């Protein structure tokens, strides 16, 4: 499995990357590690994960984060992650 990430400004994709799950440990730990890796590679802070993100990710294997979910000021409108199996 891998986690795909995209950064959007409006409808334009500014940046995209992917991280591969290690296959070791619990799913939640692997997801967290991939998210941290992607944010580091894209030079953004790790977003705040809220209930909406959990519901979307469980149901659709996809979720998005808006600029309000980042502690630091961001240069984009939306950060999306998608699980690819």
C-alpha positions as CSV (number, residue, x, y, z in Angstrom):
1,X,0.0,0.0,0.0
2,X,1.0,3.6,-0.5
3,X,-0.2,7.0,0.5
4,X,-0.5,9.6,-2.2
5,X,-0.5,13.3,-1.3
6,X,-1.3,16.4,-3.4
7,X,-1.2,20.1,-2.6
8,X,-3.8,22.3,-4.4
9,X,-4.1,26.0,-4.9
10,X,-7.6,26.4,-6.3
11,X,-7.9,23.5,-8.8
12,X,-4.3,23.5,-9.7
13,X,-2.0,20.8,-8.3
14,X,1.1,22.5,-7.0
15,X,2.9,19.4,-5.7
16,X,2.4,15.7,-5.4
17,X,4.3,12.8,-3.8
18,X,3.8,9.3,-2.4
19,X,5.0,7.2,0.4
20,X,5.0,3.4,0.7
21,X,3.8,1.7,3.8
22,X,6.5,-0.3,5.6
23,X,4.3,-3.3,6.3
24,X,5.5,-3.4,9.9
25,X,3.4,-2.4,12.8
26,X,-0.2,-1.3,13.1
27,X,-2.0,0.4,10.2
28,X,-2.4,3.6,12.2
29,X,1.3,3.8,12.9
30,X,2.2,3.2,9.3
31,X,-0.3,5.8,8.1
32,X,1.1,8.3,10.6
33,X,4.7,7.7,9.5
34,X,3.7,8.0,5.8
35,X,1.9,11.3,6.5
36,X,4.9,12.7,8.4
37,X,7.3,11.6,5.6
38,X,5.1,13.2,3.0
39,X,4.8,16.5,4.9
40,X,8.6,16.5,5.4
41,X,9.2,15.9,1.7
42,X,6.8,18.6,0.7
43,X,8.2,21.0,3.3
44,X,4.9,21.6,5.1
45,X,3.9,21.1,8.7
46,X,1.9,18.1,9.7
47,X,-1.8,19.0,9.7
48,X,-4.2,18.6,12.6
49,X,-6.2,15.4,12.1
50,X,-9.8,15.9,13.2
51,X,-12.9,13.8,13.2
52,X,-13.9,14.7,9.7
53,X,-10.6,13.3,8.5
54,X,-11.2,10.0,10.2
55,X,-14.7,9.7,8.8
56,X,-13.6,10.5,5.3
57,X,-10.5,8.2,5.4
58,X,-12.4,5.2,6.8
59,X,-15.2,5.6,4.3
60,X,-13.4,6.7,1.1
61,X,-9.7,6.0,1.8
62,X,-9.2,9.8,1.1
63,X,-9.3,13.0,3.1
64,X,-8.3,16.6,2.8
65,X,-6.9,19.2,5.1
66,X,-7.6,22.9,4.7
67,X,-5.3,25.8,5.7
68,X,-7.0,26.1,9.1
69,X,-5.7,22.7,10.1
70,X,-2.0,23.8,9.9
71,X,-0.2,25.6,12.7
72,X,2.1,27.3,10.3
73,X,0.9,29.7,7.5
74,X,0.5,27.7,4.3
75,X,0.8,28.8,0.6
76,X,-2.0,26.5,-0.6
77,X,-5.7,25.9,-0.2
78,X,-5.9,22.2,0.3
79,X,-3.7,19.2,1.1
80,X,-5.2,15.8,0.1
81,X,-4.1,12.3,0.9
82,X,-5.4,9.1,-0.7
83,X,-4.7,5.4,0.2
84,X,-3.7,3.4,-2.8
85,X,-3.9,-0.4,-2.4
